Amino acid sequence: MDINMLPDNPYLLLTPGPLSTTKSVKSVMLRDWCTWDEDYKSIVRELRERVLKLATADTQAYTSVLMQGSGTFSVEAVIGSMIPENGKLLVLANGSYGQRIAQIARYLHIQTLVNDSGEQAPPDLKKLEQTLQEDPEISHVSLVHCETTTGMLNPIKEVGRIVKQYNKTYFVDTMSSLGGIPFDIAEDDIDFVVTSSNKCIQGVPGFGIIIARRAELEKCKGRARSLSLDLYDQWKTMDIDDPGKWRYTSPTHTVRAFYQALMELEEEGGVAKRYERYSTNQRTLVQGMRELGFQTLLPDAYQSPIITSFLNPESEGYSFMDFYDRLKAKGFVIYPGKVTSAESFRIGNIGHVYPEDIKRLLEAVKVSMYWKS
């Protein structure tokens, strides 16, 4: 099939995922696959190897596991499998996704402590060290790398250095950064990370990816608090018992689309080039929005290239939904705000989006500012 014959999407998704994908990623989902067949299992094996290399150069010390469901399913699989019954989790939270980690842990009856630095501030490293000194029962520490509540990029390396000084297991939610921001989890002393198929690698929703230090993953045997989210058993089946096979029905079409997305990431020039594009998108967006009178929620020093929060205009005539609808009619979908401390909205910079798309968005914003007319 000629992929150019596929219909265009009616609008560009300027969100943190699901996001706008290429026609070539969408087109490969037109074929059906058998989960038992060697052709499909070989794709899964290669996919696991390729995504592992995105996370670290130390591919001997780490391994990858795929898990059905949204990214949150994989976060829950890690939390429910890595922490023993007598373990205690410290969550460094500065947004709703850090708070969700704590919520998951509490649902699983895991002892949980939260160091909340507020939605507009990075983690307090002095408080982290003090907490670890005062509470030796803490066994695990978690953090969200790119907190898309605001768009903040958190200091995973600096946190990892402190966590490992106290010999704790370190888990980072890299949902909105892996594949789009350069880092190496071995160099940053991270034991577990999670992302999903519909984020910076630019696939479609359907499964999550866990990269784990092998030595830590092997400790997870028998710990899981869920059958379907048993991280160790999922890895053992996929890696050892029947390489490439998932324990339960896998999202075959999404897997094939993700494989295509990985190929396209490599064609673009890898993570460094994708980071360069996302960063250019974000700088172009912020400069243009400021010229139109909008203010960013975060200072530039805290900002990620993934998604940006803007304060709502101080005008009685402003309505986010009216603004949203006008932009959607012009071919752009943005995101409502998620912070509790300020009225805001968000615009994503990732996916199959380029600086020229951001410039078109800015023109659409300019003519959609009805409250100034």
C-alpha positions as CSV (number, residue, x, y, z in Angstrom):
1,M,0.0,0.0,0.0
2,D,1.1,3.5,-0.8
3,I,1.3,5.2,2.6
4,N,0.8,8.6,1.0
5,M,-2.8,7.4,0.3
6,L,-3.5,7.3,4.1
7,P,-5.6,10.2,5.2
8,D,-4.0,13.0,7.1
9,N,-4.9,13.5,10.7
10,P,-7.3,16.4,11.1
11,Y,-5.1,18.1,13.7
12,L,-1.6,18.0,15.1
13,L,-1.3,16.6,18.7
14,L,0.8,19.0,20.8
15,T,0.5,16.8,23.9
16,P,2.9,14.7,25.9
17,G,1.5,11.5,24.4
18,P,-0.3,9.9,22.7
19,L,1.3,12.1,20.1
20,S,1.4,12.7,16.3
21,T,3.0,9.8,14.5
22,T,4.3,9.3,11.0
23,K,2.2,7.7,8.3
24,S,4.8,5.0,8.0
25,V,4.4,4.1,11.7
26,K,0.6,4.0,11.3
27,S,0.8,2.0,8.0
28,V,2.6,-1.0,9.5
29,M,-0.4,-1.7,11.8
30,L,-2.4,-2.8,8.7
31,R,-0.8,-6.3,9.0
32,D,-1.9,-8.9,11.5
33,W,0.7,-11.0,13.5
34,C,0.7,-14.3,15.4
35,T,2.2,-14.0,18.9
36,W,3.6,-17.6,18.7
37,D,5.2,-17.1,15.3
38,E,9.0,-16.8,15.0
39,D,8.6,-13.8,12.7
40,Y,6.8,-11.8,15.4
41,K,9.0,-13.1,18.3
42,S,12.2,-12.0,16.4
43,I,10.8,-8.5,16.2
44,V,10.2,-8.5,19.9
45,R,13.7,-9.7,20.6
46,E,15.3,-7.1,18.4
47,L,13.1,-4.4,19.8
48,R,14.2,-5.2,23.3
49,E,17.8,-5.0,22.3
50,R,17.4,-1.7,20.5
51,V,15.5,0.0,23.2
52,L,18.0,-1.2,25.9
53,K,20.8,0.5,23.9
54,L,18.8,3.8,24.1
55,A,18.9,3.7,27.9
56,T,22.5,2.6,28.5
57,A,25.8,1.6,26.9
58,D,26.1,-1.0,29.7
59,T,23.9,-3.6,28.0
60,Q,25.4,-6.5,30.0
61,A,24.4,-5.1,33.4
62,Y,20.8,-4.2,32.3
63,T,17.9,-5.9,30.5
64,S,14.6,-4.8,29.1
65,V,11.1,-6.0,29.7
66,L,7.9,-5.2,27.8
67,M,4.6,-5.0,29.7
68,Q,1.0,-4.7,28.3
69,G,-1.0,-1.6,29.1
70,S,-0.3,2.1,29.5
71,G,2.8,3.4,31.0
72,T,1.2,3.5,34.5
73,F,0.8,-0.3,34.3
74,S,4.5,-0.6,34.0
75,V,5.1,1.8,36.8
76,E,2.9,-0.3,39.0
77,A,4.6,-3.5,37.8
78,V,8.0,-2.1,39.0
79,I,6.7,-0.8,42.3
80,G,4.8,-4.0,43.0
81,S,7.7,-6.3,42.1
82,M,10.8,-4.5,43.2
83,I,9.9,-3.7,46.8
84,P,9.8,-6.5,49.4
85,E,7.2,-6.8,52.1
86,N,9.5,-5.1,54.6
87,G,10.6,-2.4,52.2
88,K,9.9,1.3,52.3
89,L,9.6,3.7,49.4
90,L,10.6,7.3,49.4
91,V,9.0,9.3,46.6
92,L,10.4,12.6,45.5
93,A,7.4,14.4,44.2
94,N,6.8,17.7,42.4
95,G,3.8,17.0,40.4
96,S,0.9,14.6,39.8
97,Y,3.0,11.8,38.3
98,G,5.2,11.6,41.4
99,Q,2.1,11.6,43.5
100,R,0.7,8.8,41.4
101,I,3.8,6.7,42.3
102,A,3.0,7.2,45.9
103,Q,-0.7,6.4,45.3
104,I,0.2,3.1,43.6
105,A,2.5,2.1,46.5
106,R,-0.1,2.8,49.1
107,Y,-2.7,0.8,47.1
108,L,-0.2,-2.0,47.3
109,H,0.2,-1.6,51.1
110,I,3.8,-0.5,50.8
111,Q,5.3,1.7,53.4
112,T,5.6,5.1,51.6
113,L,7.1,8.4,52.5
114,V,6.7,11.5,50.2
115,N,9.1,14.4,50.0
116,D,7.0,16.9,48.2
117,S,8.8,20.0,46.9
118,G,5.7,21.6,45.3
119,E,4.8,21.7,41.7
120,Q,7.1,24.5,40.7
121,A,10.3,23.5,42.5
122,P,12.9,20.7,41.9
123,P,13.5,18.1,44.6
124,D,15.2,19.3,47.7
125,L,18.5,17.4,47.7
126,K,19.4,18.4,51.3
127,K,16.1,17.2,52.5
128,L,16.6,13.9,50.5
129,E,19.9,13.3,52.3
130,Q,18.5,14.2,55.7
131,T,15.6,11.9,55.1
132,L,17.9,9.0,54.2
133,Q,20.0,9.7,57.3
134,E,17.1,9.8,59.6
135,D,15.1,6.8,58.3
136,P,17.2,3.7,57.7
137,E,14.1,1.7,56.9
138,I,13.9,3.4,53.5
139,S,14.9,0.8,50.9
140,H,13.9,2.4,47.6
141,V,13.8,5.9,46.2
142,S,11.7,7.1,43.2
143,L,11.6,10.2,41.0
144,V,9.9,11.3,37.8
145,H,12.5,12.6,35.3
146,C,10.3,14.8,33.2
147,E,7.3,15.8,35.3
148,T,4.8,16.6,32.6
149,T,2.4,18.2,35.2
150,T,4.5,21.4,34.5
151,G,7.2,20.3,32.1
152,M,9.9,20.3,34.8
153,L,13.1,18.3,34.2
154,N,14.3,16.8,37.4
155,P,18.0,16.2,38.3
156,I,18.2,12.4,38.1
157,K,22.0,12.3,38.2
158,E,22.3,14.4,41.4
159,V,19.6,12.4,43.1
160,G,21.2,9.1,42.0
161,R,24.5,10.1,43.6
162,I,22.9,10.7,46.9
163,V,20.7,7.6,46.8
164,K,23.6,5.3,46.1
165,Q,25.7,6.9,48.9
166,Y,23.1,5.3,51.2
167,N,22.9,2.0,49.2
168,K,19.2,2.3,48.2
169,T,17.5,1.0,45.1
170,Y,16.7,3.8,42.7
171,F,13.7,3.9,40.3
172,V,13.1,6.7,37.8
173,D,9.9,7.2,35.8
174,T,11.4,8.3,32.4
175,M,8.1,8.1,30.7
176,S,8.5,11.4,28.9
177,S,12.3,11.5,28.5
178,L,13.7,8.1,27.3
179,G,14.4,8.4,23.6
180,G,14.1,12.1,23.6
181,I,16.7,13.3,26.1
182,P,20.2,11.9,26.2
183,F,21.2,10.2,29.5
184,D,22.7,6.8,30.5
185,I,21.0,5.0,33.4
186,A,24.2,3.2,34.4
187,E,26.1,6.5,34.6
188,D,23.3,7.9,36.7
189,D,23.2,5.0,39.1
190,I,19.6,4.1,38.2
191,D,18.3,0.5,38.8
192,F,14.9,0.7,37.1
193,V,13.3,3.0,34.5
194,V,10.0,3.0,32.7
195,T,8.7,4.5,29.5
196,S,5.9,3.7,27.2
197,S,5.4,3.1,23.5
198,N,3.6,6.4,22.8
199,K,6.2,8.9,24.1
200,C,9.5,10.1,22.7
201,I,10.2,7.1,20.6
202,Q,7.0,8.2,18.7
203,G,5.0,4.9,18.6
204,V,1.4,4.4,19.5
205,P,-0.2,3.5,22.8
206,G,-0.4,-0.2,24.0
207,F,2.6,-1.2,26.1
208,G,5.3,0.0,28.5
209,I,9.0,-0.7,28.6
210,I,11.0,-1.3,31.7
211,I,14.8,-1.2,31.7
212,A,16.2,-2.9,34.8
213,R,19.6,-3.7,36.3
214,R,19.7,-7.5,36.1
215,A,21.0,-8.0,39.6
216,E,18.0,-6.0,41.0
217,L,15.5,-7.6,38.7
218,E,16.6,-11.1,39.8
219,K,15.7,-10.1,43.4
220,C,12.1,-9.5,42.3
221,K,11.4,-13.2,42.0
222,G,8.3,-14.1,44.1
223,R,7.7,-10.5,45.3
224,A,5.0,-9.4,42.9
225,R,1.7,-8.3,44.3
226,S,-0.1,-9.0,41.0
227,L,-0.2,-11.9,38.6
228,S,-0.5,-9.9,35.4
229,L,2.0,-7.3,36.5
230,D,4.7,-9.7,37.8
231,L,7.8,-8.0,36.4
232,Y,10.1,-10.9,37.1
233,D,7.9,-13.6,35.5
234,Q,7.3,-11.4,32.5
235,W,11.0,-11.0,32.0
236,K,11.7,-14.7,32.6
237,T,9.2,-15.8,29.9
238,M,10.3,-13.1,27.4
239,D,14.0,-13.5,28.0
240,I,14.7,-17.1,29.1
241,D,11.8,-19.5,28.7
242,D,10.6,-18.5,25.3
243,P,12.6,-15.5,24.0
244,G,10.3,-13.0,22.4
245,K,7.1,-14.5,23.9
246,W,4.9,-12.4,26.2
247,R,3.1,-14.3,29.0
248,Y,-0.3,-13.1,27.9
249,T,-1.7,-11.7,24.7
250,S,0.6,-8.9,23.5
251,P,-0.4,-5.8,21.5
252,T,1.0,-7.0,18.2
253,H,0.1,-4.1,16.1
254,T,1.5,-1.6,18.6
255,V,4.7,-3.6,18.9
256,R,5.2,-3.6,15.1
257,A,4.5,0.2,15.1
258,F,7.0,0.7,17.9
259,Y,9.6,-1.2,15.9
260,Q,9.1,1.0,13.0
261,A,9.3,4.1,15.2
262,L,12.7,2.8,16.5
263,M,13.9,2.5,13.0
264,E,12.8,6.1,12.3
265,L,14.5,7.3,15.5
266,E,17.8,5.9,14.2
267,E,17.2,7.4,10.7
268,E,16.8,10.8,12.3
269,G,20.2,10.5,14.0
270,G,19.4,8.9,17.3
271,V,18.5,10.4,20.6
272,A,20.9,13.4,20.3
273,K,19.3,14.6,17.1
274,R,15.7,14.0,18.4
275,Y,16.6,16.0,21.5
276,E,17.9,18.8,19.3
277,R,14.7,18.9,17.4
278,Y,12.5,18.9,20.5
279,S,14.7,21.6,22.0
280,T,14.4,23.8,18.9
281,N,10.6,23.2,19.0
282,Q,10.4,24.3,22.6
283,R,12.6,27.4,22.2
284,T,10.7,28.5,19.1
285,L,7.4,28.0,21.0
286,V,8.4,29.9,24.1
287,Q,9.9,32.8,22.2
288,G,6.8,33.1,20.0
289,M,4.3,32.8,22.9
290,R,6.2,35.4,25.0
291,E,6.1,37.8,22.0
292,L,2.3,37.3,22.0
293,G,2.1,38.2,25.7
294,F,2.0,34.7,27.3
295,Q,4.1,33.9,30.4
296,T,5.7,30.5,31.2
297,L,4.9,28.8,34.5
298,L,8.4,27.6,35.1
299,P,11.7,29.5,34.8
300,D,13.8,28.4,31.8
301,A,16.4,26.7,34.1
302,Y,13.8,24.1,35.2
303,Q,12.1,23.6,31.8
304,S,12.3,20.4,29.8
305,P,12.0,20.3,26.0
306,I,9.0,18.0,26.2
307,I,6.1,20.1,27.3
308,T,5.7,23.7,28.4
309,S,3.1,25.2,30.8
310,F,1.8,28.7,30.1
311,L,-0.2,30.9,32.5
312,N,-3.7,31.7,31.5
313,P,-4.2,35.2,30.3
314,E,-5.5,37.6,33.0
315,S,-8.6,38.6,31.1
316,E,-12.2,38.2,31.9
317,G,-12.9,37.3,28.3
318,Y,-10.5,34.3,28.3
319,S,-11.8,30.8,28.3
320,F,-9.5,27.8,27.8
321,M,-12.1,25.7,26.1
322,D,-12.9,28.5,23.6
323,F,-9.2,29.0,23.0
324,Y,-8.8,25.2,22.6
325,D,-11.7,24.9,20.2
326,R,-10.4,27.7,18.0
327,L,-6.9,26.1,17.8
328,K,-8.4,22.7,17.1
329,A,-10.4,24.1,14.2
330,K,-7.1,25.4,12.8
331,G,-5.4,22.0,13.2
332,F,-3.8,22.0,16.6
333,V,-4.7,20.2,19.8
334,I,-3.1,21.5,23.1
335,Y,-3.5,20.3,26.7
336,P,-5.3,21.8,29.7
337,G,-3.2,22.7,32.7
338,K,-2.6,20.2,35.5
339,V,-1.0,22.2,38.3
340,T,-3.2,23.1,41.3
341,S,-1.3,26.2,42.3
342,A,-1.8,28.2,39.1
343,E,-4.3,28.5,36.2
344,S,-2.5,27.3,33.1
345,F,-2.4,25.3,29.9
346,R,0.3,23.2,28.3
347,I,1.7,22.7,24.8
348,G,3.8,19.7,23.9
349,N,6.8,19.8,21.7
350,I,7.3,16.1,20.9
351,G,6.1,13.6,18.3
352,H,6.2,14.1,14.6
353,V,6.4,17.8,15.1
354,Y,9.0,20.2,13.6
355,P,9.9,23.9,14.1
356,E,7.8,24.9,11.1
357,D,4.8,23.3,12.7
358,I,5.4,25.4,15.8
359,K,5.6,28.5,13.7
360,R,2.2,27.6,12.1
361,L,0.8,27.1,15.6
362,L,2.0,30.5,16.7
363,E,0.2,32.0,13.7
364,A,-3.0,30.1,14.8
365,V,-2.6,31.3,18.4
366,K,-2.2,34.9,17.2
367,V,-5.6,34.8,15.3
368,S,-7.3,32.8,18.1
369,M,-6.7,35.4,20.9
370,Y,-10.3,36.6,20.8
371,W,-10.1,38.1,24.2
372,K,-7.8,40.8,22.7
373,S,-10.0,41.6,19.8
